[in-house]
Amino acid sequence: MLIDPSPGFKPRYEVVSCFIRHDDCFLLLLRCDTDGEMDRWGLPAGKIDSRETPEQAVLREVREETGLRLEPGQPAFFRTVYVRYPDYDFIYHMFQTGLTSRPTISLTPREHSAFR
């Protein structure tokens, strides 16, 4: 990952993710085998749709993947990094939020099989 885009950086797409914290725990989701990421733990995340801001995308992705309805401004912007893989580049926007109570999670079965 790069803090600043390097020369020749040509992002294929932009993604968002959200660190969701309650007390000293972070929410992690276990991916299903829908995109080659089977059995990998990760954050609620996804690609930004056209005409969507990073904040709109993170609110949508969190809602779609967990059932949590965060309010605009609730997930605070954390950092943007620029990711270069051998075959493509992408921009990664990270957000974070803290919850005052343990959330009820409702997974999207086609995307995730478990959470912690």
C-alpha positions as CSV (number, residue, x, y, z in Angstrom):
1,M,0.0,0.0,0.0
2,L,1.1,3.5,-0.8
3,I,0.2,6.7,1.1
4,D,0.5,8.7,-2.1
5,P,-0.1,7.4,-5.7
6,S,3.1,6.5,-7.4
7,P,3.9,7.6,-11.0
8,G,1.8,5.5,-13.4
9,F,-0.8,4.7,-10.8
10,K,-4.1,4.0,-12.7
11,P,-6.9,2.8,-10.4
12,R,-9.3,0.4,-11.8
13,Y,-11.8,1.2,-9.1
14,E,-12.3,2.6,-5.6
15,V,-13.3,0.7,-2.5
16,V,-14.4,1.5,1.0
17,S,-14.3,-0.3,4.3
18,C,-15.3,0.5,7.9
19,F,-13.7,-0.5,11.2
20,I,-16.7,-1.0,13.5
21,R,-15.7,-1.0,17.2
22,H,-17.6,-1.8,20.3
23,D,-15.6,-1.7,23.5
24,D,-12.3,-3.3,22.6
25,C,-13.6,-5.5,19.8
26,F,-13.8,-4.9,16.0
27,L,-16.4,-6.5,13.8
28,L,-15.0,-9.0,11.3
29,L,-16.9,-10.8,8.5
30,L,-16.0,-14.2,7.0
31,R,-16.3,-14.2,3.2
32,C,-18.2,-16.9,1.3
33,D,-16.7,-18.3,-1.9
34,T,-18.3,-15.7,-4.2
35,D,-15.2,-13.9,-5.5
36,G,-12.2,-16.0,-4.7
37,E,-11.9,-14.7,-1.2
38,M,-13.4,-17.8,0.5
39,D,-12.6,-18.2,4.2
40,R,-11.0,-14.8,4.6
41,W,-11.9,-12.5,7.5
42,G,-12.3,-8.8,6.7
43,L,-14.2,-5.6,7.3
44,P,-17.5,-4.6,5.9
45,A,-16.3,-3.3,2.5
46,G,-17.0,-3.0,-1.2
47,K,-16.7,-1.0,-4.4
48,I,-17.9,2.5,-4.8
49,D,-20.8,2.7,-7.3
50,S,-20.9,5.4,-10.0
51,R,-22.1,8.7,-8.7
52,E,-21.6,7.6,-5.1
53,T,-19.3,9.4,-2.6
54,P,-17.0,7.3,-0.4
55,E,-19.3,8.1,2.6
56,Q,-22.4,7.0,0.8
57,A,-20.7,3.8,-0.3
58,V,-19.5,2.9,3.2
59,L,-23.0,3.5,4.6
60,R,-24.5,1.3,1.9
61,E,-21.9,-1.5,2.2
62,V,-22.3,-1.6,6.0
63,R,-26.1,-1.8,5.7
64,E,-26.0,-4.4,2.9
65,E,-23.4,-6.7,4.6
66,T,-24.4,-6.4,8.3
67,G,-27.9,-4.8,8.5
68,L,-26.4,-1.9,10.6
69,R,-27.8,1.5,9.6
70,L,-25.1,4.0,10.3
71,E,-26.0,7.7,10.1
72,P,-24.2,10.1,7.7
73,G,-21.2,11.5,9.6
74,Q,-21.2,8.5,12.0
75,P,-18.4,6.6,10.3
76,A,-15.5,9.0,10.4
77,F,-13.0,9.1,7.6
78,F,-9.8,7.5,8.7
79,R,-7.4,7.3,5.7
80,T,-7.1,6.7,2.0
81,V,-4.3,4.5,0.6
82,Y,-3.4,3.6,-2.9
83,V,-3.0,-0.1,-3.6
84,R,-0.9,-1.5,-6.4
85,Y,-1.3,-5.2,-7.3
86,P,0.7,-6.8,-10.2
87,D,-2.4,-6.6,-12.5
88,Y,-4.3,-3.5,-11.3
89,D,-4.4,-0.5,-9.0
90,F,-7.2,0.7,-6.8
91,I,-8.0,3.4,-4.2
92,Y,-8.9,2.3,-0.7
93,H,-10.9,4.6,1.5
94,M,-11.1,3.6,5.2
95,F,-13.7,4.7,7.8
96,Q,-14.1,4.0,11.4
97,T,-17.0,4.2,14.0
98,G,-17.5,3.2,17.6
99,L,-20.8,1.8,18.8
100,T,-22.1,2.3,22.4
101,S,-23.9,-1.1,22.5
102,R,-23.2,-4.5,21.0
103,P,-24.8,-4.5,17.5
104,T,-27.2,-7.1,16.2
105,I,-25.7,-8.3,12.9
106,S,-27.7,-9.6,10.0
107,L,-25.4,-11.1,7.4
108,T,-26.0,-11.3,3.6
109,P,-25.6,-15.1,3.1
110,R,-24.3,-14.8,-0.5
111,E,-21.4,-12.7,0.8
112,H,-20.6,-13.8,4.3
113,S,-21.0,-16.9,6.4
114,A,-20.0,-15.7,9.9
115,F,-19.0,-12.7,12.0
116,R,-16.9,-12.0,15.1
